Amino acid sequence: MKKKRQIKINGGKYSFYSGETFRDILLRNDLGMIFPCGGGGICGKCRVKIISGKQKITIQDKEKIDKAELKQGWRLACKMVPQSGVEVYIPHENTIGNRKVRFSGSRRDGKTVGFAVIDAGSSTVKAVLADGAGNAGPVSSVSNPQIKISTDIIGRIGFAMESANNYTALRNLLIEGINNVLKEALISSGKISSGIRRGFIAGNSFITALLKEESLKGLSAIPFNCENRKSKKIKSSDFFRLASVSVLPVIGGFVGADALAECIYLRRYYKNKNVILIDIGTNAEIIVYYGGKYFAASASAGPAFEGLGMSCGFPMLEGAVRDIRSKPADDKPLSRESQFDFVVSSVGNLKPAGICGTGYLSAVAEFLKNGLIDRTGRIAGGKDRIEITDNISVNQQDIRMFQNAKAAIGAGISLILKKIKADYGDFAEILVSGAFGSNVSVDDFYVTGIISPEFRKVKAVDNLVLKGMLEVVAEGVSMSKLESFAAKVQRIKLAEDKDFMEYYTGAMSFEK
C-alpha cells in the first residue's frame, strides 16, 4: 500500500501518495499551473521553487536550469516527484487564475433560455445565450482549463493517449471550462436561475473528438484524419443546466467544427463576394470562398502565434504582453545599442510575465520598421537578442519561429490560390480571426509580410465562430444539413502537396 504524504504549495497543505507526480497533485486539488510544452521537460518554463525540504534534481532540471538557480531550489514542476515535507512556491507567471463560477444556490425559477452557442477553443472558451431567432446576449469568456496540461493541441493529444485516466481528466477539464462559461453567460444575461433548452458546441477536431469520446489516434500523426466527422448529441447531464447538447460536425483533419461555423458566417455575410479567412493559431485554418465554392486547409504554423514555445512566450492570460511599440514619438529609428526603448501593454496591466501572440507580431513589426532586424530576420549588430524590459526579451530563435509561422500561412494561401486559379486581386477582403482576435493592428500584418502590403483590404475580426453558430440557431439548420454542408467544403491537404515546401521557403523572408 502506498504511503500517504503531505506537501505544502503556496502556503496550503495537501496530501499525496508516494510516487505521485507534482502535476497529479495539482490536478487532483484543482490548482492551476501552466505546462507550455505539455509536461515534456522541453520548454523549461514550468519552474517552481523549493522553499524547504529536499527535492531531487532531475536530468531535465540540469538541462534547463543553471547551477546557481538549482542551488537556490528551482526545479521543473513537470518532472518533479515530490518528497515528503517539501514546501513548494509557484511563481505568479506560471499560474492560471481560472476560477470556478459558483452560484449561491442551485434552485431554478422554472424559466428557460432558448439556446447557448459555445466556441470551445484551445485557450479560451466563449459562449452566448440566444433566443430562437438568434438574438444574442453578451459574449462570455473563460480560460480553457486544459492549459494546465499543455498550451498546445499536440501536447494534449500526447497526454490523453498515455492512459484512459489522462483522457478522462482532459475531457473533464474541458467540461469544467464549458460549465464555467455557461454560468458566466447566465450571470451576465441576468438569468441566473434559468435553464437552457439546447446547446451547440463547436471546436477544433481535437476538442470535438474529445467531447464525442472518440479515439485521438488519427489526429496524432500524418495524415491527421478524424475518426468520425459527423455531429453528435452528447450526454447533457455533464453540462450546467443544458437540457440537450449537440457537437457540430467537422470538415476533416485539423479543419474542425469551428471552421465550419466560420464558413456558415461567410455564407450569410459574403454570399456574393470572394473572401479569404485566416483563423490564426497553432494549426492556422485558411478558408477561401471563391466562385460560390468553399476551400479549406490547415497550415501547421507552430505555437509562435499563440506566444508559445518562445523564449518569453506566454498565453493570453493576465500579465501577458500583448503590444510592444518603440518609445520615440518623432518616428526616429531606435538606437541599436540602447535597451528598453519600448512601451509595452500587458493583459490586466500587470507586470509582464511573458509575450503572447499579438505581442510578438507587434514586436517583429517594430523591429523591422526600426532596422533592428533585417529582411532575412537576422538581428542587427551581431546580437542574439533584443531586450524589451528587464525581464522580457526576443531572441534570434524566437524570430525564426515567427518566420516559420508566417511562412506556413503565406505558403498555404498561395498554394490554395494556385489550385483554384485565382490571385489576391480576385478577392474583396481578407478576414483575420482566431488567436489575435480584433485587438491587433492590421498594419503589423503588412509590415511583417504575413499578408502582402499590396493588398490593403485586411480586416481583423473576432467571434466569427459564435456568429456562425448564431446563424445556425436563427435559420433552424439541422445537424444533418450541417453535415451535408461540411461535405461540400473542399479540404486541401497542404503537407501532401509537392509544391508546398517551395512556397514555404519563399515566404520565409520579410520582403519589402
C-alpha positions in Angstrom: 0.0 0.0 0.0 1.3 3.4 -0.9 2.2 5.7 2.0 0.3 8.9 2.3 2.4 12.0 2.5 2.0 15.8 2.8 3.2 18.7 0.7 2.8 22.5 1.1 2.1 24.5 -2.1 1.9 28.3 -2.0 1.1 28.2 1.7 -1.6 25.5 1.5 -1.3 21.9 2.8 -2.1 18.9 0.5 -2.0 15.2 0.9 -0.5 12.9 -1.7 0.8 9.3 -2.1 4.4 8.3 -2.7 5.2 8.1 -6.4 2.7 10.7 -7.5 3.9 13.5 -9.7 3.6 17.1 -8.8 1.2 17.6 -11.8 -1.0 14.8 -10.4 -1.3 16.7 -7.1 -2.1 19.9 -8.9 -4.9 18.3 -11.0 -6.5 16.5 -8.1 -6.6 19.6 -6.0 -7.7 21.9 -8.8 -4.5 24.0 -8.5 -3.9 25.9 -11.8 -0.5 25.8 -13.3 0.7 26.2 -16.9 2.7 23.5 -18.7 3.6 25.1 -22.0 5.2 22.1 -23.7 2.7 19.6 -22.2 5.0 18.3 -19.4 7.8 17.0 -21.7 10.6 18.8 -19.9 11.4 20.6 -23.2 10.5 24.3 -22.7 11.9 24.7 -19.2 9.1 27.2 -18.2 7.2 25.4 -15.5 9.6 26.4 -12.8 8.8 26.2 -9.1 11.0 26.9 -6.1 11.6 24.5 -3.2 11.2 26.7 -0.1 12.0 24.0 2.4 12.7 20.3 2.4 14.8 18.3 -0.1 13.9 17.6 -3.7 15.9 15.6 -6.1 17.4 17.2 -9.2 16.3 15.6 -12.5 18.1 15.4 -15.8 15.7 17.9 -17.2 16.4 20.3 -14.3 20.2 20.2 -15.1 19.5 20.9 -18.8 17.1 23.8 -18.3 18.2 25.5 -15.0 21.6 26.8 -14.3 23.7 25.6 -11.3 23.2 28.8 -9.3 19.4 28.6 -9.5 19.4 24.8 -8.8 21.2 25.6 -5.5 18.5 28.2 -4.8 15.9 25.4 -5.1 14.4 26.0 -8.6 13.0 22.8 -10.3 10.8 21.9 -13.3 7.4 21.0 -12.0 6.6 18.7 -14.9 9.2 16.1 -14.0 9.1 16.5 -10.2 8.1 13.6 -8.0 7.7 15.4 -4.6 9.4 14.2 -1.5 7.5 14.2 1.8 7.6 17.5 3.8 8.6 19.6 0.8 7.3 23.2 0.6 6.8 24.5 -3.0 6.3 28.0 -4.3 4.7 28.5 -7.8 5.5 31.9 -9.3 2.6 34.1 -10.4 3.7 33.9 -14.1 3.3 30.1 -14.0 -0.3 30.1 -12.6 -3.6 30.3 -14.2 -6.3 32.2 -12.4 -9.2 30.5 -13.9 -11.8 30.4 -11.2 -14.8 28.1 -11.0 -18.0 30.1 -11.1 -20.3 29.1 -8.3 -23.9 30.1 -7.6 -25.2 30.8 -4.2 -27.9 28.2 -4.8 -28.9 25.7 -7.4 -32.7 26.5 -7.3 -34.2 27.2 -10.7 -37.1 29.6 -11.4 -38.7 27.3 -14.0 -37.8 29.6 -16.9 -35.6 28.5 -19.8 -33.3 30.3 -22.2 -33.7 29.1 -25.8 -30.1 28.3 -26.8 -26.5 28.5 -25.9 -23.8 28.6 -28.5 -20.3 27.6 -27.3 -16.9 28.1 -29.0 -14.7 25.7 -27.2 -11.3 27.0 -28.2 -7.8 25.7 -27.3 -7.0 28.6 -25.0 -10.4 30.2 -24.4 -14.0 29.0 -24.1 -16.7 31.5 -25.2 -20.5 31.4 -25.0 -23.5 33.4 -26.0 -27.1 32.9 -24.9 -29.7 33.4 -27.7 -33.4 33.1 -28.4 -34.9 31.1 -31.2 -34.5 34.0 -33.7 -30.7 34.1 -33.0 -31.0 37.4 -31.0 -27.9 37.2 -28.8 -26.8 38.3 -25.3 -23.3 39.4 -24.4 -20.2 37.2 -25.1 -18.9 35.5 -22.0 -15.3 34.1 -21.9 -13.2 32.0 -19.6 -9.8 30.3 -20.0 -9.8 26.6 -21.1 -8.6 24.7 -18.0 -6.8 22.2 -20.3 -3.9 24.7 -20.5 -3.0 23.2 -17.1 -1.9 20.1 -19.0 -0.4 21.8 -22.1 -0.9 25.0 -24.0 -0.8 23.3 -27.4 -3.0 20.6 -29.0 -0.3 18.2 -29.8 0.8 18.2 -26.2 -2.7 17.5 -25.0 -3.2 14.7 -27.5 0.0 13.1 -26.3 -1.1 13.4 -22.7 -4.6 11.9 -23.4 -3.1 8.9 -25.3 -0.9 8.0 -22.3 -3.8 6.4 -20.5 -7.6 6.2 -20.2 -7.4 8.2 -16.9 -5.5 11.0 -18.7 -8.1 11.1 -21.5 -10.9 11.3 -18.9 -9.1 14.0 -16.9 -8.6 16.1 -20.1 -12.2 15.8 -21.1 -13.3 16.7 -17.6 -11.2 19.9 -17.7 -12.9 20.8 -21.0 -16.3 20.2 -19.5 -15.3 22.3 -16.5 -14.4 25.2 -18.8 -17.7 24.9 -20.7 -19.7 24.9 -17.4 -17.8 27.9 -16.1 -18.6 29.9 -19.3 -22.3 28.8 -19.2 -22.5 30.1 -15.6 -20.9 33.4 -16.6 -23.3 33.7 -19.5 -26.3 33.2 -17.3 -25.0 35.8 -14.8 -24.2 38.4 -17.4 -27.6 37.9 -19.0 -29.4 38.3 -15.7 -30.9 34.8 -15.9 -29.1 33.2 -13.0 -31.8 30.7 -12.2 -32.9 29.8 -15.7 -32.3 26.5 -17.6 -31.1 26.3 -21.2 -33.1 24.4 -23.6 -30.4 23.4 -26.1 -26.7 23.9 -26.5 -24.4 23.8 -29.6 -20.7 23.3 -29.3 -18.1 24.0 -32.0 -14.4 23.3 -31.5 -11.3 22.1 -33.4 -11.1 18.5 -34.4 -9.3 17.5 -31.2 -11.9 19.2 -28.9 -14.7 17.7 -31.0 -13.3 14.2 -30.8 -12.8 14.5 -27.0 -16.4 15.7 -26.4 -17.7 12.8 -28.5 -15.4 10.4 -26.6 -13.7 9.2 -29.8 -10.1 7.9 -30.4 -7.4 10.6 -30.9 -5.1 8.2 -32.7 -5.9 9.5 -36.2 -5.0 13.1 -35.1 -1.7 12.1 -33.6 0.2 11.5 -36.8 0.2 12.2 -40.5 -2.2 12.3 -42.5 -4.2 13.6 -39.5 -7.6 12.1 -40.0 -10.7 12.2 -37.8 -12.3 9.0 -36.6 -15.8 10.5 -37.3 -16.6 13.8 -38.9 -20.3 13.8 -38.1 -22.2 15.7 -35.4 -23.2 14.0 -32.2 -25.8 14.6 -29.5 -23.9 14.0 -26.2 -24.9 13.4 -22.6 -26.4 16.7 -21.3 -26.1 15.7 -17.6 -22.4 16.6 -17.8 -23.2 20.2 -18.6 -24.6 23.0 -16.4 -28.4 23.5 -17.0 -28.3 22.3 -20.6 -31.3 20.1 -21.4 -29.7 19.0 -24.7 -26.2 19.3 -26.2 -25.1 18.8 -29.8 -21.5 18.9 -31.1 -21.2 20.3 -34.6 -19.6 18.2 -37.4 -16.0 18.8 -38.6 -14.7 19.3 -42.1 -11.8 16.9 -41.8 -8.3 16.5 -40.4 -7.4 19.6 -38.4 -10.1 21.6 -40.1 -12.7 21.4 -37.4 -16.3 22.4 -36.4 -15.1 25.9 -35.6 -14.0 26.3 -39.2 -17.4 25.0 -40.3 -19.1 27.7 -38.2 -16.9 30.3 -39.9 -18.0 29.0 -43.3 -21.6 29.5 -42.3 -20.8 33.1 -41.3 -19.2 33.7 -44.7 -22.3 32.1 -46.5 -24.5 34.6 -44.7 -22.5 37.8 -45.0 -20.3 37.3 -48.0 -22.6 35.4 -50.3 -21.8 37.5 -53.4 -18.2 38.3 -52.6 -14.9 36.3 -52.9 -13.2 36.3 -49.5 -10.3 34.8 -47.7 -10.5 34.0 -43.9 -7.4 33.2 -41.9 -8.1 31.7 -38.4 -4.7 32.2 -36.8 -3.5 29.6 -34.3 -1.1 26.6 -33.9 -2.9 25.0 -36.7 -4.0 28.0 -38.8 -7.1 27.4 -40.7 -7.4 29.0 -44.1 -10.9 29.3 -45.7 -11.3 30.6 -49.2 -14.8 31.4 -50.6 -14.4 31.8 -54.3 -16.9 31.5 -57.1 -19.6 30.2 -54.8 -17.3 27.3 -53.5 -15.6 26.8 -50.2 -12.0 25.6 -49.9 -10.3 24.9 -46.5 -6.9 23.9 -45.3 -4.9 23.6 -42.1 -1.4 25.2 -42.1 0.9 23.9 -39.3 2.1 27.3 -38.1 3.5 26.1 -34.8 3.0 27.8 -31.5 4.5 31.2 -32.3 1.2 33.0 -33.0 -0.1 31.8 -29.6 3.0 33.1 -27.9 4.1 29.5 -27.0 7.4 27.8 -27.4 9.2 31.1 -27.5 11.9 32.2 -25.0 9.5 34.5 -23.2 6.3 33.1 -24.6 3.1 33.2 -22.6 -0.6 32.5 -23.3 -3.0 35.5 -23.4 -3.7 35.5 -19.7 -3.1 38.2 -17.1 0.4 39.5 -17.3 0.8 38.6 -21.0 2.5 41.4 -23.1 0.0 41.9 -26.0 1.6 45.0 -27.6 5.1 46.3 -28.0 5.9 49.6 -29.5 9.0 51.8 -29.8 9.2 54.8 -27.5 10.2 57.7 -29.8 7.2 59.8 -30.6 9.0 61.5 -33.5 9.4 58.3 -35.5 13.2 58.3 -35.2 14.8 54.9 -35.6 15.8 53.2 -32.3 19.5 53.1 -31.4 20.8 49.6 -31.9 22.9 50.0 -28.7 20.1 51.1 -26.4 17.9 49.0 -24.2 14.3 49.2 -23.1 13.3 51.8 -25.8 9.9 50.1 -25.8 6.5 50.7 -24.4 4.6 47.5 -23.5 0.9 46.8 -22.8 0.0 43.8 -20.8 -3.3 42.0 -20.1 -4.7 43.4 -16.8 -1.9 46.0 -16.8 0.1 43.7 -14.6 3.9 43.3 -14.5 4.9 41.5 -17.8 5.1 37.7 -17.3 5.8 36.9 -20.9 4.8 37.7 -24.5 1.6 36.4 -26.2 1.0 36.1 -29.9 -0.1 39.7 -30.6 2.9 40.9 -28.6 5.3 39.0 -30.9 3.5 40.3 -34.0 3.8 43.9 -32.9 7.4 43.4 -31.7 8.6 42.0 -35.1 6.9 44.8 -36.9 8.6 47.4 -34.7 12.0 45.7 -35.2 11.6 45.8 -39.0 10.5 49.4 -39.0 13.5 50.5 -36.9 16.1 48.4 -38.6 16.7 46.1 -35.5 16.3 43.1 -37.7 17.0 42.8 -41.5 14.8 41.3 -44.2 16.3 37.8 -43.5 15.2 38.1 -39.9 18.8 38.4 -38.5 19.2 40.7 -35.5 21.4 43.7 -36.3 24.8 44.2 -34.8 25.5 40.5 -34.3 23.4 40.4 -31.2 21.5 37.3 -30.2 18.5 39.1 -28.6 16.6 42.4 -28.3 15.8 43.4 -24.7 12.3 44.7 -24.2 12.1 45.1 -20.4 14.3 44.0 -17.6 12.8 40.5 -17.7 11.4 40.3 -21.3 13.4 39.9 -24.5 13.1 38.5 -28.0 15.9 36.3 -29.2 17.0 35.1 -32.7 15.3 31.7 -32.3 12.0 33.5 -31.5 12.2 35.5 -34.7 13.0 32.3 -36.7 9.9 30.6 -35.2 7.8 33.6 -36.1 9.1 33.4 -39.7 8.2 29.7 -39.8 4.7 30.5 -38.7 4.2 33.3 -41.2 5.7 31.2 -44.0 3.2 28.4 -43.3 0.3 30.7 -43.7 1.7 32.5 -46.7 2.5 29.3 -48.4 -0.9 27.9 -47.6 -2.7 30.9 -49.1 -0.5 30.9 -52.2 -1.0 27.1 -52.8 -4.8 27.3 -52.4 -4.9 30.3 -54.8 -2.8 28.3 -57.3 -5.1 25.3 -57.1 -8.2 27.3 -57.7 -6.5 29.5 -60.3 -7.1 32.8 -58.5 -5.0 35.7 -57.1 -5.3 38.3 -54.4 -6.9 40.8 -56.8 -9.9 38.5 -57.2 -10.9 38.9 -53.5 -12.9 41.7 -51.9 -11.5 41.2 -48.4 -9.2 39.1 -46.2 -10.5 38.5 -42.7 -8.1 37.6 -39.9 -9.6 35.9 -36.8 -8.5 33.4 -34.1 -5.7 33.9 -31.6 -5.3 37.6 -32.4 -8.9 38.5 -32.4 -9.8 42.1 -33.3 -7.3 43.6 -30.8 -4.5 43.8 -33.3 -3.0 46.4 -35.7 -3.7 45.4 -39.3 -0.6 47.3 -40.3 1.5 44.7 -38.5 0.3 42.1 -41.0 1.6 44.2 -43.9 4.9 45.2 -42.2 5.8 41.5 -41.4 4.6 40.2 -44.7 2.1 37.8 -43.4 -0.2 39.4 -45.9 1.2 41.3 -48.9 1.2 45.1 -48.4 -0.1 45.5 -51.9 -3.5 44.0 -50.7 -4.8 46.7 -48.4 -8.1 45.0 -47.7 -7.4 43.2 -44.5 -9.9 43.3 -41.6 -9.3 41.9 -38.1 -12.5 40.3 -36.7 -13.5 38.4 -33.6 -16.0 35.8 -32.5 -16.8 34.6 -36.0 -17.3 31.0 -34.7 -20.1 32.3 -32.4 -21.6 34.4 -35.1 -21.7 31.5 -37.4 -23.4 29.3 -34.8 -26.0 32.0 -34.1 -26.9 31.7 -37.8 -27.4 28.0 -37.3 -29.9 28.9 -34.5 -31.6 31.7 -36.4 -32.1 29.6 -39.5 -33.0 26.4 -37.6 -30.4 24.4 -39.5 -30.5 20.7 -38.6 -27.3 18.7 -37.8 -27.9 16.6 -40.9 -27.9 19.7 -43.1 -24.7 20.9 -41.4 -23.1 17.6 -42.2 -24.1 18.0 -45.9 -22.7 21.5 -45.9 -19.4 20.3 -44.3 -19.0 17.7 -47.0 -19.2 20.4 -49.7 -16.2 22.2 -48.3 -13.2 21.1 -50.3 -10.4 20.2 -47.9 -6.9 20.9 -49.4 -4.1 18.9 -47.8 -1.1 21.3 -47.9 1.5 18.9 -46.4 0.9 16.4 -49.1 1.4 18.9 -52.0 4.8 18.6 -53.7 5.0 22.4 -54.2 4.3 23.3 -50.6 8.0 23.5 -49.5 8.9 25.7 -52.4 6.2 28.2 -51.4 7.1 27.8 -47.8 10.7 28.7 -48.3 9.8 31.6 -50.5 7.6 33.1 -47.8 10.2 33.0 -45.0 11.9 36.4 -45.6 10.4 39.7 -44.6 10.1 41.2 -48.1 9.9 44.9 -48.7 
